[in-house]
Amino acid sequence: MDEKVEILDKMQTAVRESGKKIETTPLAMFGFYVERVKANLRIVLAMSPIGDSFRNRLRMFPSLINCATIDW
């Protein structure tokens, strides 16, 4: 619960700096936090392309190819 209070305090400052008109209720502030996390979240996945296991994983999870940026 302490983490949530800290997040809400920091989000009040972020809302003021963004200039958006958002209510200062805890629910609205946490919603603003979730939106910012979704907009800025990046995931790096590293796999070795050697062997059959790589090919099998790509067949099991086609979104690894279709919904990702691949840097060979």
KALIN-V269992 format. One record per backbone hydrogen bond with DSSP energy under -1.0 kcal/mol. NH is the residue of the N-H (numbers start at 0). CO is the residue of the C=O. Records with the same first field share a line. If there is no record, write none. Layout:
NH = CO / CO
This chain:
4 = 0
5 = 1
6 = 2
7 = 3
8 = 4
9 = 5
10 = 6
11 = 7
12 = 8
13 = 9
14 = 10
15 = 11
16 = 12
17 = 13
18 = 14
21 = 19
28 = 24
29 = 25
30 = 26
31 = 27
32 = 28
33 = 29
34 = 30
35 = 31
36 = 32
37 = 33
38 = 34
39 = 35
40 = 36
55 = 51
56 = 52
57 = 53
58 = 54
59 = 55
60 = 56
63 = 60
64 = 61
65 = 61
66 = 62
